Amino acid sequence: MPMYVHEEIKQKPTKMKAKIEEEVTAENSLRKKRVKKENEAYEKLVMLNEANEQELVARGVDTMTIKAETEKIYAEQKQSGKRKKSLK
């Protein structure tokens, strides 16, 4: 009567698999560093904007009027961009 021996065969990671995994982790690491730098830059920009706004308020400038005018100009530019696209 034949005997069957069942062994668990574990596949050892080949050099190619290890290299691919290393490249992926390095890429993820670089991506994380880039995202971190972008977040830091954005936070600095927000802080500068707040400081500028506080300085304008301290000098008595009406920032709400400036924001309204800026939004109006932005809306006009957006509309003119849509018109140019529809004319083409």
Backbone as JSON, one array per atom type, in Angstrom:
{
  "sequence": "MPMYVHEEIKQKPTKMKAKIEEEVTAENSLRKKRVKKENEAYEKLVMLNEANEQELVARGVDTMTIKAETEKIYAEQKQSGKRKKSLK",
  "N": [[0.84, -1.17, 0.0], [0.69, 2.13, -0.99], [2.19, 5.02, 0.54], [1.3, 8.31, 1.22], [2.89, 11.3, 1.61], [2.27, 14.33, 2.94], [3.52, 17.4, 2.65], [3.93, 20.67, 3.69], [4.53, 22.99, 1.37], [6.46, 25.68, 1.21], [6.8, 28.62, -0.51], [9.73, 30.17, -1.26], [10.67, 33.56, -1.18], [11.75, 34.92, -4.17], [14.65, 36.47, -5.61], [13.81, 38.34, -7.41], [11.15, 38.92, -6.64], [11.67, 40.04, -4.15], [13.13, 42.26, -4.91], [11.22, 43.7, -6.38], [9.35, 44.22, -4.34], [10.95, 45.85, -2.75], [11.33, 48.06, -4.42], [8.7, 49.01, -4.57], [8.17, 49.71, -1.9], [10.08, 51.7, -1.59], [9.16, 53.56, -3.44], [6.67, 54.2, -2.3], [7.59, 55.38, 0.02], [8.9, 57.65, -0.96], [6.69, 58.94, -2.05], [5.21, 59.46, 0.26], [6.95, 61.27, 1.53], [6.89, 63.38, -0.3], [4.18, 64.13, -0.2], [4.06, 64.92, 2.45], [5.76, 67.17, 2.4], [4.25, 68.8, 0.68], [1.95, 69.18, 2.24], [3.05, 70.56, 4.43], [3.9, 72.9, 3.13], [1.43, 73.9, 2.3], [0.22, 74.39, 4.79], [1.91, 76.41, 5.74], [1.34, 78.39, 3.88], [-1.36, 78.9, 4.46], [-1.06, 79.93, 7.03], [0.39, 82.26, 6.46], [-1.5, 83.65, 4.91], [-3.49, 84.09, 6.83], [-2.06, 85.72, 8.6], [-1.57, 87.93, 6.96], [-4.19, 88.78, 6.52], [-4.96, 89.48, 9.13], [-3.23, 91.6, 9.55], [-4.18, 93.42, 7.65], [-6.74, 93.89, 8.71], [-6.02, 95.06, 11.1], [-5.08, 97.47, 10.17], [-7.36, 98.63, 9.36], [-8.66, 97.91, 7.02], [-11.31, 96.79, 4.98], [-11.84, 93.57, 4.77], [-13.83, 91.86, 3.93], [-15.08, 93.1, 1.77], [-13.03, 93.03, -0.08], [-12.78, 90.25, -0.44], [-15.29, 89.71, -1.58], [-15.12, 91.14, -3.99], [-13.0, 89.79, -5.19], [-14.08, 87.21, -5.51], [-16.1, 87.84, -7.3], [-14.64, 88.68, -9.56], [-13.32, 86.28, -10.11], [-15.5, 84.64, -10.77], [-16.38, 85.92, -13.1], [-14.17, 85.5, -14.77], [-14.27, 82.76, -14.97], [-16.71, 82.39, -16.29], [-16.11, 83.67, -18.74], [-14.17, 81.96, -19.68], [-15.68, 79.65, -20.15], [-17.31, 80.58, -22.16], [-15.45, 81.0, -24.23], [-14.68, 78.38, -24.74], [-17.08, 77.32, -25.67], [-17.4, 78.69, -28.04], [-15.5, 77.64, -29.71]],
  "CA": [[0.0, 0.0, 0.0], [1.54, 3.32, -1.06], [1.97, 6.06, 1.56], [1.41, 9.68, 0.73], [3.39, 12.24, 2.62], [1.89, 15.7, 2.58], [4.35, 18.42, 3.27], [3.58, 22.04, 3.32], [5.6, 23.56, 0.57], [6.45, 27.14, 1.29], [7.56, 29.21, -1.59], [10.67, 31.17, -0.78], [10.66, 34.72, -2.08], [12.9, 34.97, -5.06], [15.32, 37.77, -5.62], [12.98, 39.26, -8.21], [10.05, 39.37, -5.81], [12.23, 40.92, -3.12], [13.5, 43.51, -5.57], [9.97, 44.41, -6.68], [8.82, 44.73, -3.08], [11.82, 46.94, -2.32], [11.02, 49.21, -5.27], [7.38, 49.51, -4.19], [8.27, 50.4, -0.6], [10.85, 52.93, -1.81], [8.26, 54.49, -4.12], [5.7, 54.67, -1.31], [8.31, 56.26, 0.94], [9.09, 58.92, -1.66], [5.37, 59.55, -2.17], [4.88, 59.99, 1.58], [7.78, 62.46, 1.76], [6.38, 64.46, -1.16], [2.89, 64.56, 0.36], [4.36, 65.63, 3.7], [6.27, 68.49, 2.03], [3.13, 69.57, 0.15], [1.1, 69.55, 3.37], [3.74, 71.6, 5.19], [3.85, 74.12, 2.33], [0.05, 74.4, 2.35], [0.0, 74.93, 6.13], [2.63, 77.69, 5.81], [0.58, 79.34, 3.07], [-2.54, 79.26, 5.24], [-0.6, 80.8, 8.12], [0.73, 83.57, 5.88], [-2.75, 84.31, 4.54], [-4.13, 84.55, 8.06], [-1.27, 86.84, 9.12], [-1.83, 89.09, 6.1], [-5.55, 89.24, 6.78], [-4.95, 90.15, 10.43], [-2.55, 92.89, 9.38], [-5.11, 94.31, 6.96], [-7.79, 94.25, 9.66], [-5.42, 95.99, 12.07], [-4.94, 98.78, 9.5], [-8.69, 99.16, 9.1], [-9.11, 97.56, 5.67], [-12.47, 95.9, 5.0], [-11.45, 92.36, 4.04], [-15.02, 91.23, 3.33], [-15.27, 93.72, 0.46], [-11.98, 92.5, -0.96], [-13.15, 88.87, -0.76], [-16.44, 89.74, -2.49], [-14.63, 91.57, -5.3], [-12.18, 88.71, -5.73], [-14.99, 86.16, -5.95], [-16.8, 88.35, -8.48], [-13.69, 88.62, -10.67], [-13.11, 84.86, -10.41], [-16.7, 84.15, -11.46], [-16.37, 86.49, -14.45], [-13.14, 84.8, -15.54], [-14.76, 81.4, -15.2], [-17.74, 82.49, -17.33], [-15.48, 83.99, -20.02], [-13.5, 80.72, -20.11], [-16.71, 78.76, -20.69], [-17.75, 81.15, -23.44], [-14.42, 80.75, -25.23], [-14.74, 76.96, -25.08], [-18.29, 77.05, -26.44], [-17.24, 79.29, -29.35], [-14.57, 76.82, -30.52]],
  "C": [[0.9, 1.25, 0.0], [1.17, 4.34, 0.03], [2.19, 7.43, 0.92], [1.85, 10.58, 1.87], [3.05, 13.64, 2.13], [2.77, 16.67, 3.34], [3.88, 19.78, 2.78], [4.77, 22.64, 2.59], [5.46, 25.07, 0.62], [7.35, 27.68, 0.19], [8.46, 30.3, -1.02], [10.64, 32.36, -1.73], [11.94, 34.75, -2.92], [13.51, 36.36, -5.01], [14.48, 38.8, -6.37], [11.83, 39.8, -7.38], [10.54, 40.35, -4.75], [12.58, 42.27, -3.71], [12.26, 44.34, -5.88], [9.37, 45.01, -5.42], [9.63, 45.91, -2.58], [11.52, 48.21, -3.11], [9.69, 49.83, -4.87], [7.46, 50.27, -2.88], [9.06, 51.69, -0.74], [9.97, 53.99, -2.47], [7.23, 55.05, -3.16], [6.35, 55.64, -0.35], [8.51, 57.63, 0.3], [7.77, 59.67, -1.79], [4.97, 60.18, -0.83], [5.67, 61.25, 1.88], [7.25, 63.64, 0.95], [5.08, 65.01, -0.61], [3.12, 65.35, 1.64], [4.86, 67.04, 3.4], [5.14, 69.38, 1.5], [2.22, 70.04, 1.27], [1.73, 70.66, 4.19], [3.69, 72.93, 4.44], [2.46, 74.74, 2.38], [-0.24, 75.03, 3.71], [0.69, 76.28, 6.29], [1.87, 78.76, 5.03], [-0.66, 79.82, 3.81], [-2.17, 80.21, 6.36], [-0.26, 82.19, 7.62], [-0.52, 84.34, 5.49], [-3.46, 84.86, 5.76], [-3.39, 85.75, 8.64], [-1.51, 88.09, 8.29], [-3.22, 89.66, 6.35], [-5.63, 89.99, 8.11], [-4.29, 91.51, 10.34], [-3.46, 93.88, 8.67], [-6.22, 94.78, 7.89], [-7.26, 95.26, 10.66], [-5.27, 97.38, 11.47], [-6.29, 99.37, 9.11], [-9.22, 98.88, 7.71], [-10.26, 96.57, 5.79], [-12.17, 94.67, 4.13], [-12.65, 91.68, 3.37], [-15.29, 91.8, 1.95], [-14.26, 93.17, -0.53], [-12.32, 91.07, -1.38], [-14.3, 88.83, -1.76], [-15.99, 90.13, -3.9], [-13.81, 90.47, -5.97], [-13.05, 87.58, -6.25], [-15.74, 86.57, -7.21], [-15.89, 88.25, -9.71], [-13.45, 87.17, -11.09], [-14.29, 84.29, -11.18], [-16.75, 84.66, -12.89], [-15.35, 85.77, -15.33], [-13.59, 83.39, -15.89], [-15.81, 81.4, -16.31], [-17.11, 82.77, -18.69], [-14.73, 82.77, -20.56], [-14.49, 79.75, -20.72], [-17.19, 79.27, -22.04], [-16.75, 80.86, -24.54], [-14.45, 79.29, -25.67], [-15.95, 76.65, -25.94], [-18.2, 77.64, -27.85], [-16.36, 78.44, -30.26], [-15.26, 75.69, -31.15]]
}
